[in-house]
Amino acid sequence: MTSTATAPPPAELAVDPAVQRHILRTLVTSQILSGAGLAAGITVGALLAQDMLGSTGLAGLPSALFTAGSALAAIVVSRLSGTRGRRAGLAAGYATGALGSVGVIAAAALDSPVLLFLALFVYGAGTATNLQARYAGADLAAPGHRARAVSTVLVATTLGGVLGPNLAAPTGVLAHALHLPRLAGPFLLAGLAYAAAALVLATRLHPDPLLLARAAAAAPTAGSDPQPTDAASTARTRNRVLLGAQVMVVTQVVMVGVMTMTPVHLHDAGRGTAASGLVIALHVAAMYLPSPLTGRLVDRHGPLTVGTAAGLTLLAAGLLAAAAPARSVPLLALALVLLGLGWNFGLVAGTALLTDAVPLDRRARTQGSVDVAIAIAGATGGLASGVVADRAGYSVLALGAGLLALLVLPALATAATRSRR
């Protein structure tokens, strides 16, 4: 990277506001649809694996697989976005997620764990694309409004994300009527939702926000001086990118680790799919619904302050989940609401740090690389969660995850000190 680019050239902002509103409306529509697909794997993926394998120790494997698949998808989607625009990258990602959903349904019908794991890997493309879409909202946004643009796209996921888990039981009935295992039901919804999101983006995301932003920035009327490219400015850019990545990676590990095993924890305590669906629905709502407020907080108080709030909120979530009785749906729901809120703080703050630091010509590729790290972190958290919960218990898992969240605080404090100086 050769530029700090903390503020884009004026031409990047010389875009008709109506165009940005149209782009945000299209992204919001696709995110509402994709939210339902995203929530399916969260709600029943671990239960489906546990049912097929008869082992809690491997129940975290589905989460690890679809987050690992999202790592590969993040590379492909970001590269495709960088060369052909956000429309091509995002539409292809959601279409791949729909294909993975079909594979999960086939695996459940055939009772094939191998096919299930392969399909979940492909299904992870939907998760990666859902996260990559937030960057498209910021491509044409003014510097002081980028966090709010990101949050607008994120909050749209709430409707589908809350609706999806609560349809776990009805879609299970539908699956049974189709002579499929009940746990395959939510993936019927996921396949349709991801396919619809891909269609919306392919047909409605015109003009392409990233390509238009590049064209505007390169216009002769820009009138902007070249940004400094000395070693100090390059180091500042690199540090900013690494800090944003660290915040998002740590919050992802903590969130995925606790979230993955909560449905299994409730199931082992005698609670049904409806209870798990309610808890996950509230969790997903907390992941996305506060986004407009979070975006305003980041734009007003800065990403360093909000990133610190993320670490503290995740700590509170871990402590509450560890202390809650296994059958207490209200307390576990509250813990997962805090878990989702902490994740939201970390994602919006980290995204703002990253987007402000990277110039347009490198933006898509750098964003994709960071999302790969986030996906790998999520895969690690999902895989480790099953092992820790099986050997040490859910309470130890939740407590350890909460303490892990504190890792972001020293780096944020150091960055804040440098900024004041």
Backbone hydrogen bonds, N-H to C=O, Kabsch-Sander energy under -0.5 kcal/mol:
donor,donor_aa,acceptor,acceptor_aa,energy
4,T,228,P,-0.6
12,E,9,P,-1.9
13,L,10,P,-1.7
14,A,10,P,-0.6
14,A,11,A,-0.8
15,V,13,L,-2.5
19,V,16,D,-1.4
20,Q,16,D,-1.2
21,R,17,P,-2.2
22,H,18,A,-2.2
23,I,19,V,-2.4
24,L,20,Q,-2.6
25,R,21,R,-2.4
26,T,22,H,-2.3
27,L,23,I,-2.5
28,V,24,L,-2.7
29,T,25,R,-2.2
30,S,26,T,-2.2
31,Q,27,L,-2.3
32,I,28,V,-2.2
33,L,29,T,-1.7
34,S,30,S,-2.7
35,G,31,Q,-2.0
36,A,32,I,-0.8
36,A,33,L,-0.8
37,G,33,L,-1.0
38,L,34,S,-2.7
39,A,35,G,-1.8
40,A,36,A,-0.9
41,G,37,G,-0.8
42,I,38,L,-0.8
43,T,39,A,-2.2
44,V,40,A,-2.2
45,G,41,G,-1.4
48,L,44,V,-2.7
49,A,45,G,-1.9
50,Q,46,A,-2.4
51,D,47,L,-2.3
52,M,48,L,-2.1
53,L,49,A,-2.8
54,G,50,Q,-2.3
59,A,56,T,-1.9
61,L,58,L,-1.7
64,A,60,G,-1.9
65,L,61,L,-2.7
66,F,62,P,-2.8
67,T,63,S,-1.7
68,A,64,A,-2.0
69,G,65,L,-2.9
70,S,66,F,-1.2
71,A,67,T,-1.1
72,L,68,A,-1.5
73,A,69,G,-2.4
74,A,70,S,-2.3
75,I,71,A,-1.3
76,V,72,L,-2.0
77,V,73,A,-3.4
78,S,74,A,-2.1
79,R,75,I,-2.5
80,L,76,V,-2.7
81,S,77,V,-2.6
82,G,78,S,-2.5
83,T,79,R,-1.6
84,R,80,L,-3.1
85,G,80,L,-0.5
85,G,81,S,-1.5
89,G,85,G,-1.7
90,L,86,R,-2.9
91,A,87,R,-2.1
92,A,88,A,-1.9
93,G,89,G,-1.8
94,Y,90,L,-2.2
95,A,91,A,-2.1
96,T,92,A,-1.9
97,G,93,G,-1.9
98,A,94,Y,-2.0
99,L,95,A,-1.8
100,G,96,T,-2.1
101,S,97,G,-1.8
102,V,98,A,-1.8
103,G,99,L,-1.8
104,V,100,G,-2.0
105,I,101,S,-2.0
106,A,102,V,-2.2
107,A,103,G,-2.4
108,A,104,V,-2.4
109,A,105,I,-2.2
110,L,106,A,-2.2
111,D,107,A,-0.9
112,S,107,A,-2.3
116,L,112,S,-2.2
117,F,113,P,-2.5
118,L,114,V,-2.2
119,A,115,L,-2.7
120,L,116,L,-2.6
121,F,117,F,-1.6
122,V,118,L,-1.7
123,Y,119,A,-2.9
124,G,120,L,-1.3
125,A,122,V,-2.0
126,G,123,Y,-1.8
127,T,123,Y,-0.6
128,A,124,G,-2.0
129,T,125,A,-2.3
130,N,126,G,-2.3
131,L,127,T,-1.6
132,Q,128,A,-2.5
133,A,129,T,-1.8
134,R,131,L,-1.3
135,Y,132,Q,-1.2
136,A,132,Q,-0.8
137,G,133,A,-1.1
138,A,134,R,-0.7
138,A,135,Y,-0.9
139,D,135,Y,-0.8
139,D,136,A,-0.5
141,A,138,A,-0.7
145,H,142,A,-2.2
146,R,143,P,-0.9
149,A,145,H,-2.0
150,V,146,R,-2.7
151,S,147,A,-2.3
152,T,148,R,-1.9
153,V,149,A,-1.5
154,L,150,V,-2.1
155,V,151,S,-2.7
156,A,152,T,-0.9
157,T,153,V,-0.5
157,T,154,L,-1.5
158,T,155,V,-1.6
159,L,156,A,-0.5
160,G,156,A,-0.7
161,G,157,T,-2.7
162,V,158,T,-2.7
163,L,159,L,-2.4
164,G,160,G,-2.8
166,N,162,V,-1.1
167,L,163,L,-0.7
167,L,164,G,-1.4
168,A,165,P,-1.6
171,T,167,L,-2.7
172,G,168,A,-1.4
173,V,169,A,-1.8
174,L,170,P,-2.1
175,A,171,T,-2.6
176,H,172,G,-2.3
177,A,173,V,-2.2
178,L,174,L,-1.4
179,H,176,H,-1.7
180,L,175,A,-2.9
184,A,181,P,-1.7
185,G,182,R,-1.9
187,F,184,A,-0.9
188,L,184,A,-0.9
188,L,185,G,-1.5
189,L,185,G,-1.2
190,A,186,P,-2.1
191,G,187,F,-2.3
192,L,188,L,-1.7
193,A,189,L,-2.7
194,Y,190,A,-2.8
195,A,191,G,-1.9
196,A,192,L,-2.2
197,A,193,A,-2.2
198,A,194,Y,-2.3
199,L,195,A,-1.9
200,V,196,A,-2.3
201,L,197,A,-2.2
202,A,198,A,-2.4
203,T,199,L,-1.8
204,R,200,V,-2.2
205,L,201,L,-1.6
206,H,204,R,-2.4
212,L,208,D,-2.4
213,A,209,P,-2.2
214,R,210,L,-2.1
215,A,211,L,-2.2
216,A,212,L,-2.5
217,A,213,A,-2.3
218,A,214,R,-1.8
219,A,216,A,-0.9
222,A,219,A,-1.9
223,G,220,P,-0.6
234,T,230,D,-2.1
235,A,231,A,-2.3
236,R,232,A,-2.2
237,T,233,S,-2.2
238,R,234,T,-2.4
239,N,235,A,-2.7
240,R,236,R,-2.2
241,V,237,T,-2.4
242,L,238,R,-2.6
243,L,239,N,-2.3
244,G,240,R,-2.4
245,A,241,V,-2.5
246,Q,242,L,-2.5
247,V,243,L,-2.3
248,M,244,G,-2.0
249,V,245,A,-2.7
250,V,246,Q,-2.4
251,T,247,V,-2.0
252,Q,248,M,-1.8
253,V,249,V,-2.3
254,V,250,V,-2.2
255,M,251,T,-2.3
256,V,252,Q,-2.7
257,G,253,V,-2.2
258,V,254,V,-1.8
259,M,255,M,-2.6
260,T,256,V,-2.5
261,M,257,G,-0.9
262,T,258,V,-1.0
262,T,259,M,-0.6
265,H,261,M,-2.7
266,L,262,T,-2.4
267,H,263,P,-2.4
268,D,264,V,-2.8
269,A,265,H,-1.0
270,G,267,H,-1.6
271,R,266,L,-2.7
276,S,272,G,-1.7
277,G,273,T,-2.9
278,L,274,A,-2.2
279,V,275,A,-2.3
280,I,276,S,-2.6
281,A,277,G,-2.3
282,L,278,L,-2.3
283,H,279,V,-2.1
284,V,280,I,-3.0
285,A,281,A,-2.3
286,A,282,L,-2.1
287,M,283,H,-1.6
288,Y,284,V,-1.4
289,L,285,A,-3.3
291,S,288,Y,-1.8
293,L,290,P,-0.5
294,T,290,P,-2.6
295,G,291,S,-3.1
296,R,292,P,-1.9
297,L,293,L,-2.4
298,V,294,T,-2.6
299,D,295,G,-2.4
300,R,296,R,-2.2
301,H,297,L,-3.3
302,G,297,L,-0.6
302,G,298,V,-1.6
306,V,302,G,-1.5
307,G,303,P,-2.4
308,T,304,L,-1.7
309,A,305,T,-1.8
310,A,306,V,-1.6
311,G,307,G,-1.6
312,L,308,T,-1.8
313,T,309,A,-2.3
314,L,310,A,-2.3
315,L,311,G,-1.7
316,A,312,L,-1.9
317,A,313,T,-2.0
318,G,314,L,-2.3
319,L,315,L,-2.3
320,L,316,A,-2.2
321,A,317,A,-2.5
322,A,318,G,-2.1
323,A,319,L,-1.6
324,A,320,L,-1.7
328,S,325,P,-1.6
329,V,327,R,-1.4
332,L,328,S,-2.1
333,A,329,V,-2.6
334,L,330,P,-2.2
335,A,331,L,-2.4
336,L,332,L,-2.2
337,V,333,A,-1.8
338,L,334,L,-2.2
339,L,335,A,-2.0
340,G,336,L,-2.3
341,L,337,V,-2.4
342,G,338,L,-2.7
343,W,339,L,-1.9
344,N,340,G,-2.2
345,F,341,L,-2.5
346,G,342,G,-2.2
347,L,343,W,-2.8
348,V,344,N,-2.4
349,A,345,F,-2.2
350,G,346,G,-2.5
351,T,347,L,-2.5
352,A,348,V,-2.1
353,L,349,A,-2.2
354,L,350,G,-2.2
355,T,351,T,-3.0
356,D,352,A,-2.1
357,A,353,L,-1.0
358,V,354,L,-1.4
362,R,359,P,-1.3
363,R,359,P,-0.8
363,R,360,L,-0.7
364,A,360,L,-0.6
366,T,362,R,-2.4
367,Q,363,R,-2.8
368,G,364,A,-2.3
369,S,365,R,-2.3
370,V,366,T,-2.3
371,D,367,Q,-2.2
372,V,368,G,-1.8
373,A,369,S,-1.7
374,I,370,V,-2.2
375,A,371,D,-2.5
376,I,372,V,-2.8
377,A,373,A,-2.3
378,G,374,I,-2.3
379,A,375,A,-2.6
380,T,376,I,-2.5
381,G,377,A,-2.6
382,G,378,G,-2.7
383,L,379,A,-2.5
384,A,380,T,-2.6
385,S,381,G,-1.8
386,G,382,G,-1.0
387,V,383,L,-1.1
388,V,384,A,-2.8
389,A,385,S,-2.7
390,D,386,G,-2.1
391,R,387,V,-2.1
392,A,388,V,-3.2
393,G,388,V,-1.1
393,G,389,A,-0.5
397,L,393,G,-1.7
398,A,394,Y,-2.7
399,L,395,S,-2.5
400,G,396,V,-2.6
401,A,397,L,-2.3
402,G,398,A,-2.2
403,L,399,L,-2.1
404,L,400,G,-2.0
405,A,401,A,-1.3
406,L,403,L,-1.2
407,L,404,L,-2.0
408,V,405,A,-1.4
409,L,406,L,-1.3
411,A,407,L,-0.6
412,L,408,V,-1.9
413,A,409,L,-2.6
414,T,410,P,-2.3
415,A,411,A,-2.2
416,A,412,L,-2.3
417,T,413,A,-2.1
418,R,414,T,-2.2
419,S,415,A,-2.2
420,R,416,A,-2.0
421,R,417,T,-1.8
